[in-house]
Amino acid sequence: MGGIESVFIPALSGYVYHRTSYKYRSQINRESGYHVLFRSAVIGIFSYPVAYLIAWLLSSYLPNILVNHIQFLTAWVPIGNIPAIQFQFLTGWISIGLCWGVARIKNWRSDKEEVEAEVAAEMGDFLSLLMRECNKRDKMIEITLKNRKVYVGLPISSPGPRLSTDQFIRILPFMSGYRDEATLEPHYKTHYEWVSEPIDERYLKNVLGLESGDFAVTISRQEIVSSRIFNEEVYVRFLTGEWR
């Protein structure tokens, strides 16, 4: 084995493993391209010798087995005394298949949601954990931005942080406002609850040609100062003074 395939095939095998595995797929989404390449190459380097041994065994013993036991298949399986370039090609495909198979077996023994939450916690992605918790418990999230703008709504999506600066989250707003400059107490001025009402939703769709999802807000992660679960009942009690 030599040339560019010496690096490319192991790296490709490792990348297949990382993209298939629940855990490592979540991790490489948060890493730079150089880290992904290095991690993929390391995994591939361990899988390639095993794939090479399997390819050698196939090329050495499979032809004899076919001749002695399954003669009609000998014309369909071109293995045995194959050129070096084809042997490398076979080894590469076996290496990719091994990485894919191992990752699938590990996935079978794991829960995707739990693994992704574990990785998010390990890497300090608490915003994604909070949005996941809101979706799981059917709760709204309150988000405060650097300009003191405040949104309360239902989380829609969060791709998970990457090293780039253009990552965003999306929420369907319930209300929005701002925080007082001195006390930082939230003041909600705009309410969107009419968007989710059945009558108004039919009006939006039939008359205006809109859907409630069209009012989703996209927010840059870098602009978020704080976030928390929002409980409407607690908020109403606080406004009416029941907690005092």
SULJORA-V777690 format. One record per residue. PSI is psi as a letter, one per 20 degrees, with the letter a starting at -180 (none if undefined). D_FIRST is the distance of its C-alpha to the first C-alpha in Angstrom with 2 decimals. Layout:
psi->{PSI	PSI}
d_first->{D_FIRST	D_FIRST}
//
This chain:
psi->{p	r	a	h	i	h	h	g	g	g	g	g	g	h	h	g	g	h	h	h	p	g	g	h	h	h	g	i	i	j	r	r	h	g	g	g	g	g	g	g	h	g	g	h	h	h	h	g	h	g	h	g	g	g	h	g	g	g	h	h	h	g	g	h	g	g	h	h	h	m	h	i	i	h	i	i	n	m	q	o	k	q	q	h	h	h	g	h	g	g	g	g	h	g	g	g	h	g	g	g	g	g	g	h	g	h	h	h	j	r	p	g	g	g	g	h	h	g	g	g	g	h	j	k	m	h	g	h	g	g	h	g	h	g	h	h	j	l	q	r	q	p	p	p	r	h	j	j	p	p	q	p	a	p	p	g	q	o	i	q	q	a	i	r	j	k	q	r	r	p	q	o	q	h	r	r	b	r	p	p	h	g	i	j	p	q	o	o	h	p	p	j	h	h	h	i	p	g	g	h	h	h	g	g	g	h	g	i	k	r	r	h	i	i	j	q	p	p	p	p	h	h	i	p	g	r	q	r	p	p	o	h	g	g	g	g	h	g	h	i	j	h	i	none}
d_first->{0.00	3.79	7.20	9.32	7.41	6.12	9.92	11.39	10.40	11.45	14.37	15.41	15.49	17.53	19.73	20.56	21.59	23.72	25.37	26.23	27.58	31.22	31.02	27.88	28.77	32.05	30.48	27.98	30.91	32.50	29.71	28.50	25.34	23.73	24.56	23.23	19.84	19.72	20.94	18.52	15.48	17.04	17.63	14.20	12.63	15.06	14.55	10.81	11.11	14.17	12.73	10.03	13.17	15.24	13.09	13.15	16.87	17.56	16.17	18.00	21.28	21.98	22.93	25.45	26.89	27.37	29.01	31.33	32.28	31.42	31.49	32.28	28.89	26.85	27.23	26.07	22.82	20.31	18.17	17.83	16.34	14.34	12.12	8.32	8.59	11.12	9.41	6.89	10.28	12.08	10.09	10.68	14.29	14.82	13.75	16.19	18.76	18.70	19.33	22.00	23.61	23.89	25.42	27.82	28.94	29.67	31.56	33.58	34.83	35.67	38.25	36.91	40.04	40.20	36.57	36.94	40.24	38.78	36.02	38.68	40.87	38.15	37.42	41.10	41.30	44.88	45.87	43.52	44.84	48.37	47.81	46.20	49.26	51.64	50.11	50.14	53.80	54.91	56.01	56.21	54.59	56.42	54.51	55.96	54.61	54.98	57.91	59.69	59.18	59.01	57.63	58.17	56.38	53.95	50.23	48.27	44.71	42.66	38.95	38.33	38.00	35.08	34.79	36.21	39.99	40.70	40.71	43.81	45.62	48.14	51.43	54.35	57.29	60.42	62.19	61.57	63.47	63.27	63.85	66.97	66.23	68.40	68.11	64.77	66.50	65.00	67.25	66.15	67.67	65.76	65.49	63.24	64.28	66.00	62.60	61.98	65.50	65.74	68.55	66.99	63.58	65.23	66.95	63.70	62.02	64.99	66.77	64.27	61.15	59.33	57.72	57.74	54.00	54.76	56.33	53.15	52.57	49.22	49.10	46.67	45.50	46.24	49.88	50.47	52.51	53.23	53.04	54.62	55.76	58.96	61.69	64.37	67.01	66.68	66.85	70.04	71.65	70.89	72.54	75.59	76.03	75.64	73.48	76.18}
//
